[in-house]
Amino acid sequence: LTGVLRAAGAATISRVSAGSRVPARGLAVYLGTPAGNSAIPAALAALSAPSPAGLPAGGYVLAAGRTGTGTAVMLAGTDGTGTYYAVQTLRQLITHRSVHSVLVRDWPSILVRGVIEGFYGPSWSDAEIASQLRFYGANKLNTFVYSAKDDPYLRADWADLYPAAQLSALSQLVTTAQAAQVNLVYALSPGLSICYSDPASLQELEAKDQQLWDAGVRQFALFFDDIGTGFNCAADTAQFGSSPDPLAAAQAYLLNQFVTGFIDTHPGAQELITVPTDYAGDADSAYRQVWKASLNPDVLVYWTGVGVIPQTITAAQAQATAAEFGHQIVVWDNYPVNDYQPTRLFLG
C-alpha cells in the first residue's frame, strides 16, 4: 500500500495504529480486516459502505469518498489475501485516475487461478518466474505450478535431490510468491521410471518433497501425463495386473500412500494435486472408474478439457468429467504453450 501511495505522489505517509487519533488533515486510508483493525467498522459506516463479512476468502470492500473529517479510502478484506487484493484494485483505480467517490465489493468466483509451467523445451529463468509471480499477484491470480519439463530434477531425474544452489533459488521463488499472495505448487513427474509398488520409490518421493517443504512449499503434485501405459518393474505387474486398468490402480495406490505418509504428516500441507495419464477428453474409461473407486477423495485432479488443446471448455463438460473420476476437477487450459504449433490465432 505504501508503494501504491508513493507512486501516486504521496510525499508523507504516517502510520497510525488502530484506536489512535487520525490526523485531521490529509487523506486517511484504512487497511485491514474488520476483525484485525478496530477502526474498520466505523470507517465503513462513515463511507456508507457494506462490510466484507460473508464474502468468500479473498473478498474485499474498497470505498472512497468524503466523510465528516475529510477524505477517506477504505480497504477492508475478509482476510489478508482480500486486503491485498483491495490494494491491487486501488492501484488500478489510481492508474486510471478513478479514485474519487467509489465503492467496490469484489470476490473471486474461481478458487484456483493461475499458470502452470508444464511445457517442453527451454524453461523460464528464475528472474522470469519472479516477474510473473509479481504480475500474478497484481492481477489477483493465486497459483503458480512449477512443473518445467526442462528441469531434470522434476521428471527425468525426479529421485535426485536438488543441489544447494538450485534449492536456494527455488526457496527464493517461494518467498516471492508468498509476498504476492501466490501459492507456488511443486509438481514431480515420476512416471517414466518409478516402481509404484516399491516402498523405496515412495521414500524417494517423500525425501524429494521434504526438500521443497523445507524451502517453503506447502502444496505438492504428482503428475502422470505423457508417459506410456506399461510398468517399469515386474512387481507392479504382479500387484496391479488384475485390475480393470492396472496403471490407474498403481497410480492410485502411490497417490494414496503419499497422502498418508507425507501430506497427512505435515500440518499446513494443502491437498495433493495430480494429473492422470488419461487427462483429456470427456469419455468415461476403466482408468477413470478405477480412480473413482480407489483414489483418496481429497486428491485434486487436473484435466485439460475434451482435448489436449480444446477450442472450448464448458462447465457441463467439467462436471461430467468430475463425476467420472469421482473427484474435484481443476481445469488445466493447455494453451498457449511454446512446444505446440497453434492452428488458431487470436488478435486483440
Salt bridges, closest charged atoms under 4 A:
ASP225 OD2 - LYS149 NZ 3.47
ASP278 OD2 - ARG288 NE 3.00
GLU324 OE1 - ARG288 NH1 2.61
